[in-house]
Amino acid sequence: MARAVGCVRPASSTGGSKKLQVEAEIRERRRLPGKQAFAVGVVVLALLAGAGWLAKPLWQPWWYAATLCGGSLSGGELAGLLPAEQLRASEDTFGSGRTRLTCGVDESDGRHFVLDVEAEIDTGAPLGPLGMEFTVPRDVQDVYPASVPGFYGKFGPVIVQECPELGRDSEGRKQRLVTKVYTHGVESDASPESLRTAVRIANTADAETGCGAGPLPLPERVQPPRELSPGRAKGTMCGWLAGRNLPRSPSGKAWKVLAPTAPDASITRCALVDSGTGEAALHLSGWYGDWAEKPFERLLSANVEIPEGISPRDALLGPDFGRARARCAGEPASFLATSYTRNNDGPALPMSQVRHLLGAFTADQAERRDCTGVELPGPKVHPDGD
């Protein structure tokens, strides 16, 4: 059963002696590991309540870290995320035995979340945990180190991990753990605090659900992928670009390659960056699993004028993006190419070149993943659906 965790109401202040005692307890807590540290934390919070300090938002992060989300969060990291106003805990299902775990912090009136956490096993439902990440032709922010299998999405950090201990479901689909930390109410860009919070939640959810993905290391910082020359990208997932006759960049300067994902990730990506402008002229991504089917249909239906006789499930070219399809390891896979100018006034590369590179990317992915039934878009560019 889900439990709602509320804030402790403050009592009256008792003076400076308790302040010194509290500070001593905090210093001692930093030296004690595991359950001892947690126990000391409870004592500290009780002292703070007696001293009247919980009325100050300064102490909220450590209270939530000790009581929410299975006790897996860091007070210091939450202090960097949460606003300095009175907040309240939202429903917490960590420790409930469910396959969908939630926790978070709301505004004091309970109407809007400030920090919202979700971790669940993706069952392959059409509008599953990643459905809202892909309703418009957009490119995710590749700002995380290679140790984190995820990206900074529309609402905050997203981590996607395959679950070897859970095997496949009754329909033969791989099972994945998807962790999302909605931080758009407290930050405008990726931060080390939100990244580490997402990793902590993913590790807790991995253990609780029996996913078997293994613990992720806590990264020290947000770390965008390095820009490589096509030749130096040879040993990466985007190595197929090495030695290929690439189109001319918009500025005429050399291409750089971004290769942010591992070859076996559930979402794979490559990008071509124009070194003359510093802008990515082409993003290529592979999306594996049933969850991507409906989002791709919505993507095409909302952004492409699809004539009679063509389905939004088909491989085709839009005004500035293209989609290919295949089946990989028994699951559907979609491959996306997007090409934008900074002002969104058309593709950065001609769509004929986008189509050619999408085909090459799809062929490389199909070989790596032993995919069958590859469908590439035809040469016709369908106009904008608006």
C-alpha positions as CSV (number, residue, x, y, z in Angstrom):
1,M,0.0,0.0,0.0
2,A,1.3,3.5,-0.9
3,R,2.1,5.7,2.0
4,A,2.0,9.5,2.2
5,V,4.8,11.0,4.2
6,G,4.2,14.3,5.8
7,C,6.4,17.0,7.3
8,V,7.0,17.1,11.0
9,R,5.5,20.2,12.5
10,P,8.0,22.3,14.5
11,A,7.9,22.8,18.2
12,S,9.2,25.9,20.1
13,S,12.9,26.8,20.1
14,T,15.1,25.9,23.1
15,G,18.2,27.9,22.5
16,G,21.8,27.7,21.6
17,S,22.8,24.6,23.6
18,K,20.7,22.4,21.4
19,K,22.1,24.1,18.3
20,L,25.6,23.0,19.4
21,Q,24.3,19.5,20.1
22,V,22.7,19.3,16.7
23,E,25.9,20.4,15.0
24,A,27.9,17.8,16.9
25,E,25.3,15.1,15.8
26,I,25.6,16.2,12.2
27,R,29.4,15.9,12.3
28,E,29.2,12.5,13.9
29,R,26.7,11.3,11.3
30,R,29.1,12.2,8.5
31,R,31.6,9.7,10.0
32,L,29.1,6.8,10.4
33,P,28.1,4.5,7.6
34,G,24.9,2.7,6.7
35,K,22.2,2.0,9.3
36,Q,24.2,3.9,12.0
37,A,24.1,7.0,9.9
38,F,20.4,6.7,9.3
39,A,19.7,6.2,13.0
40,V,21.8,9.2,13.9
41,G,19.9,11.1,11.2
42,V,16.6,10.3,12.9
43,V,18.0,11.6,16.2
44,V,19.2,14.8,14.5
45,L,15.8,15.3,12.9
46,A,14.1,14.8,16.3
47,L,16.4,17.4,17.8
48,L,15.7,19.8,15.0
49,A,12.0,19.4,15.5
50,G,12.4,20.1,19.2
51,A,14.5,23.1,18.4
52,G,12.0,24.5,16.0
53,W,14.4,24.4,13.1
54,L,12.2,22.4,10.8
55,A,10.1,25.5,10.2
56,K,13.1,26.8,8.2
57,P,13.2,25.4,4.6
58,L,17.0,25.0,5.0
59,W,16.4,21.6,6.7
60,Q,13.8,20.2,4.3
61,P,16.2,18.5,1.9
62,W,17.8,16.3,4.7
63,W,14.3,15.4,6.0
64,Y,13.1,14.3,2.6
65,A,16.4,12.4,1.9
66,A,15.9,10.5,5.2
67,T,12.3,9.6,4.7
68,L,11.4,9.4,1.0
69,C,12.3,7.1,-1.9
70,G,13.6,4.3,0.2
71,G,16.1,6.6,1.9
72,S,18.3,6.6,-1.2
73,L,18.6,10.3,-1.8
74,S,21.2,12.8,-0.7
75,G,20.3,15.8,1.4
76,G,23.1,17.8,-0.1
77,E,21.9,17.1,-3.7
78,L,18.3,17.9,-2.8
79,A,19.5,21.1,-1.2
80,G,20.8,22.1,-4.7
81,L,17.5,21.3,-6.3
82,L,14.7,22.2,-4.0
83,P,13.5,25.8,-3.7
84,A,13.7,27.7,-0.4
85,E,10.0,27.5,0.4
86,Q,7.8,25.2,2.5
87,L,7.1,22.0,0.7
88,R,5.3,18.7,1.3
89,A,6.0,15.1,0.5
90,S,3.9,13.4,-2.2
91,E,2.9,9.7,-2.3
92,D,5.7,7.3,-1.9
93,T,5.5,3.7,-3.2
94,F,9.1,2.7,-2.7
95,G,9.2,-0.4,-0.5
96,S,5.7,-1.4,-1.6
97,G,6.7,-4.3,-3.8
98,R,5.2,-2.7,-6.9
99,T,6.8,-2.6,-10.4
100,R,6.1,1.2,-10.6
101,L,7.7,3.2,-7.9
102,T,7.0,6.9,-7.3
103,C,8.0,9.5,-4.7
104,G,8.6,13.2,-4.7
105,V,8.0,16.7,-3.2
106,D,5.0,19.0,-3.9
107,E,4.3,22.6,-3.3
108,S,2.7,23.2,0.1
109,D,-0.8,23.3,-1.4
110,G,-0.2,19.9,-3.0
111,R,-1.3,21.1,-6.4
112,H,2.0,21.0,-8.3
113,F,5.0,18.8,-7.9
114,V,8.4,20.4,-7.4
115,L,10.4,17.2,-7.8
116,D,8.7,14.0,-9.1
117,V,10.4,10.6,-9.3
118,E,9.2,7.6,-11.3
119,A,10.9,4.2,-11.8
120,E,9.0,1.4,-13.5
121,I,9.4,-1.7,-15.5
122,D,8.4,-0.9,-19.1
123,T,5.8,-3.5,-20.1
124,G,5.7,-2.5,-23.7
125,A,2.4,-0.7,-23.4
126,P,1.8,1.7,-26.3
127,L,1.9,4.8,-24.0
128,G,4.5,3.5,-21.6
129,P,7.0,5.4,-19.5
130,L,8.9,6.9,-22.5
131,G,5.9,7.8,-24.6
132,M,5.9,11.5,-23.8
133,E,9.6,11.9,-24.6
134,F,8.9,11.5,-28.3
135,T,5.8,13.3,-29.5
136,V,7.6,15.9,-31.6
137,P,10.7,15.6,-33.8
138,R,13.3,16.7,-31.2
139,D,16.8,15.7,-30.2
140,V,17.6,14.6,-26.6
141,Q,20.4,16.3,-24.8
142,D,23.5,14.1,-24.7
143,V,25.1,15.6,-21.5
144,Y,25.8,12.5,-19.5
145,P,28.9,10.4,-19.2
146,A,29.0,7.0,-20.9
147,S,28.5,5.3,-17.5
148,V,24.9,6.5,-17.5
149,P,22.6,4.8,-20.0
150,G,20.3,7.8,-20.5
151,F,19.8,11.4,-21.5
152,Y,18.3,14.7,-20.3
153,G,14.8,14.7,-21.7
154,K,11.9,17.2,-21.9
155,F,11.3,17.1,-18.2
156,G,14.6,16.0,-16.7
157,P,16.9,13.0,-16.4
158,V,15.9,9.7,-18.0
159,I,17.8,6.4,-17.5
160,V,16.9,3.2,-19.4
161,Q,18.4,-0.1,-18.4
162,E,17.7,-3.6,-19.6
163,C,16.8,-6.2,-16.9
164,P,18.6,-9.5,-17.4
165,E,17.2,-11.0,-14.3
166,L,13.6,-10.5,-15.4
167,G,14.1,-12.1,-18.8
168,R,11.4,-11.5,-21.5
169,D,7.7,-11.1,-20.9
170,S,5.0,-13.5,-22.1
171,E,5.1,-11.9,-25.6
172,G,8.9,-12.3,-25.9
173,R,9.7,-8.6,-25.3
174,K,12.8,-7.5,-23.3
175,Q,12.0,-5.9,-20.0
176,R,13.5,-2.6,-19.1
177,L,13.7,-0.4,-16.1
178,V,13.0,3.3,-16.9
179,T,13.8,5.9,-14.3
180,K,12.6,9.5,-14.7
181,V,13.2,12.4,-12.4
182,Y,11.0,15.4,-13.4
183,T,13.0,18.5,-12.5
184,H,11.7,21.1,-14.9
185,G,10.0,22.9,-12.0
186,V,13.4,23.4,-10.3
187,E,16.0,23.6,-13.0
188,S,16.2,24.8,-16.6
189,D,19.2,22.6,-17.7
190,A,20.9,19.4,-16.6
191,S,22.9,19.6,-13.4
192,P,25.1,17.2,-11.4
193,E,22.5,17.2,-8.6
194,S,19.6,16.0,-10.8
195,L,21.9,13.4,-12.6
196,R,23.1,11.9,-9.3
197,T,19.6,11.9,-8.0
198,A,18.4,9.9,-11.0
199,V,21.3,7.5,-10.6
200,R,20.5,6.9,-6.9
201,I,16.9,6.3,-7.8
202,A,17.8,3.9,-10.6
203,N,20.1,1.9,-8.3
204,T,17.4,1.7,-5.6
205,A,14.7,0.7,-8.1
206,D,17.0,-1.9,-9.8
207,A,17.5,-3.6,-6.4
208,E,13.8,-3.4,-5.4
209,T,12.4,-4.7,-8.7
210,G,15.0,-7.4,-9.2
211,C,15.9,-6.0,-12.6
212,G,19.5,-7.2,-12.4
213,A,21.0,-4.3,-14.3
214,G,23.6,-3.7,-11.7
215,P,24.5,-0.5,-9.8
216,L,25.5,2.5,-11.8
217,P,28.5,4.6,-10.5
218,L,27.6,8.0,-9.1
219,P,29.0,10.5,-11.7
220,E,30.9,13.6,-10.4
221,R,29.6,16.0,-13.0
222,V,27.5,16.4,-16.1
223,Q,29.8,15.5,-19.0
224,P,28.8,16.0,-22.6
225,P,30.4,13.6,-25.1
226,R,33.6,14.7,-26.7
227,E,33.5,15.8,-30.3
228,L,35.7,13.4,-32.4
229,S,36.9,13.6,-35.9
230,P,35.3,10.9,-38.1
231,G,38.5,8.9,-38.1
232,R,38.8,8.9,-34.3
233,A,35.2,7.8,-34.0
234,K,36.2,4.5,-35.6
235,G,36.2,2.6,-32.3
236,T,32.8,3.9,-31.2
237,M,29.2,3.1,-32.0
238,C,29.4,5.7,-34.7
239,G,32.5,4.2,-36.3
240,W,30.6,3.6,-39.5
241,L,31.1,7.3,-40.3
242,A,34.8,6.8,-40.6
243,G,36.0,6.7,-44.2
244,R,32.5,7.5,-45.5
245,N,32.1,10.1,-48.2
246,L,30.2,12.6,-46.1
247,P,28.3,15.6,-47.5
248,R,29.7,19.1,-47.3
249,S,28.9,20.8,-44.0
250,P,26.8,24.0,-44.0
251,S,29.8,26.1,-43.2
252,G,32.2,24.2,-45.4
253,K,34.4,23.3,-42.4
254,A,35.3,19.8,-41.1
255,W,32.7,17.5,-39.5
256,K,32.9,16.3,-35.9
257,V,31.2,13.2,-34.6
258,L,29.3,12.8,-31.3
259,A,29.1,9.2,-30.2
260,P,27.3,9.4,-26.8
261,T,25.9,5.9,-26.4
262,A,27.1,2.3,-26.1
263,P,26.3,0.0,-29.0
264,D,23.9,-2.2,-27.0
265,A,21.9,0.6,-25.4
266,S,18.1,0.7,-25.7
267,I,18.4,4.1,-27.3
268,T,21.4,4.7,-29.5
269,R,22.6,8.0,-31.0
270,C,25.1,9.5,-33.4
271,A,25.4,13.2,-34.5
272,L,27.4,15.2,-37.1
273,V,28.5,18.6,-35.8
274,D,29.6,21.3,-38.1
275,S,32.9,22.5,-36.6
276,G,32.5,25.9,-38.3
277,T,29.2,26.7,-36.5
278,G,29.4,24.3,-33.5
279,E,25.8,23.2,-34.4
280,A,24.7,19.6,-34.9
281,A,23.5,19.4,-38.5
282,L,22.3,15.8,-38.2
283,H,21.1,13.6,-35.4
284,L,20.6,9.9,-35.9
285,S,19.0,7.7,-33.3
286,G,17.7,4.1,-32.8
287,W,14.8,3.4,-30.5
288,Y,14.3,-0.3,-29.6
289,G,11.1,-1.8,-28.2
290,D,7.3,-1.7,-28.5
291,W,7.1,1.5,-26.4
292,A,8.3,3.5,-29.4
293,E,5.6,2.4,-31.9
294,K,2.8,4.7,-30.8
295,P,5.0,7.7,-30.2
296,F,6.4,7.4,-33.7
297,E,2.9,7.2,-35.2
298,R,1.9,10.3,-33.3
299,L,5.2,12.0,-34.5
300,L,4.4,11.3,-38.1
301,S,0.7,12.0,-37.9
302,A,1.3,15.4,-36.2
303,N,4.2,16.6,-38.3
304,V,3.8,15.2,-41.8
305,E,1.0,15.5,-44.4
306,I,0.4,11.8,-45.0
307,P,-1.4,11.1,-48.3
308,E,-4.0,8.3,-48.7
309,G,-2.5,4.9,-49.0
310,I,0.5,5.7,-46.6
311,S,0.3,4.8,-42.9
312,P,2.0,6.7,-40.1
313,R,3.6,3.3,-39.3
314,D,5.5,3.5,-42.5
315,A,9.1,4.5,-43.1
316,L,9.1,7.9,-44.8
317,L,10.7,11.4,-45.0
318,G,9.2,14.5,-43.5
319,P,10.3,18.1,-44.2
320,D,13.3,17.9,-41.8
321,F,13.3,14.3,-40.5
322,G,13.1,10.7,-41.7
323,R,12.1,7.4,-40.1
324,A,13.2,3.9,-40.9
325,R,12.0,0.6,-39.4
326,A,13.1,-3.0,-38.6
327,R,12.6,-5.8,-36.2
328,C,15.5,-6.5,-33.8
329,A,15.7,-9.3,-31.3
330,G,12.0,-9.9,-31.8
331,E,11.0,-6.3,-31.1
332,P,10.2,-3.4,-33.4
333,A,12.8,-0.8,-33.8
334,S,12.6,2.7,-35.2
335,F,15.4,4.8,-36.6
336,L,15.2,8.6,-36.7
337,A,17.2,11.2,-38.6
338,T,16.6,14.9,-37.8
339,S,18.2,17.9,-39.4
340,Y,17.5,21.4,-38.3
341,T,18.9,24.9,-38.8
342,R,19.2,27.1,-35.7
343,N,16.1,29.1,-36.8
344,N,14.1,26.0,-37.7
345,D,13.6,27.3,-41.2
346,G,14.3,24.0,-42.9
347,P,16.8,21.1,-42.8
348,A,20.5,21.9,-42.3
349,L,21.3,19.2,-44.9
350,P,19.3,18.4,-48.1
351,M,16.8,15.6,-47.3
352,S,18.4,13.4,-50.0
353,Q,21.6,13.4,-48.0
354,V,19.7,12.9,-44.7
355,R,18.0,9.9,-46.3
356,H,21.3,8.5,-47.5
357,L,22.9,8.8,-44.0
358,L,19.7,7.4,-42.3
359,G,20.0,4.3,-44.6
360,A,23.7,3.9,-43.6
361,F,23.0,4.3,-39.9
362,T,20.1,1.8,-40.1
363,A,22.2,-0.7,-42.0
364,D,25.0,-0.5,-39.3
365,Q,22.5,-0.8,-36.5
366,A,20.8,-3.8,-38.2
367,E,24.1,-5.6,-38.5
368,R,25.0,-4.9,-34.9
369,R,21.6,-6.0,-33.6
370,D,20.9,-8.8,-36.1
371,C,17.8,-7.0,-37.3
372,T,15.4,-8.2,-40.1
373,G,12.7,-6.6,-42.2
374,V,14.5,-3.3,-42.6
375,E,12.3,-0.6,-44.2
376,L,13.9,2.5,-45.5
377,P,12.0,5.7,-46.6
378,G,11.6,6.4,-50.3
379,P,13.0,9.5,-51.9
380,K,9.7,11.5,-51.7
381,V,9.8,14.3,-49.0
382,H,6.3,14.7,-47.5
383,P,5.3,18.3,-46.6
384,D,4.8,19.6,-43.1
385,G,1.5,18.5,-41.5
386,D,0.6,22.0,-40.5
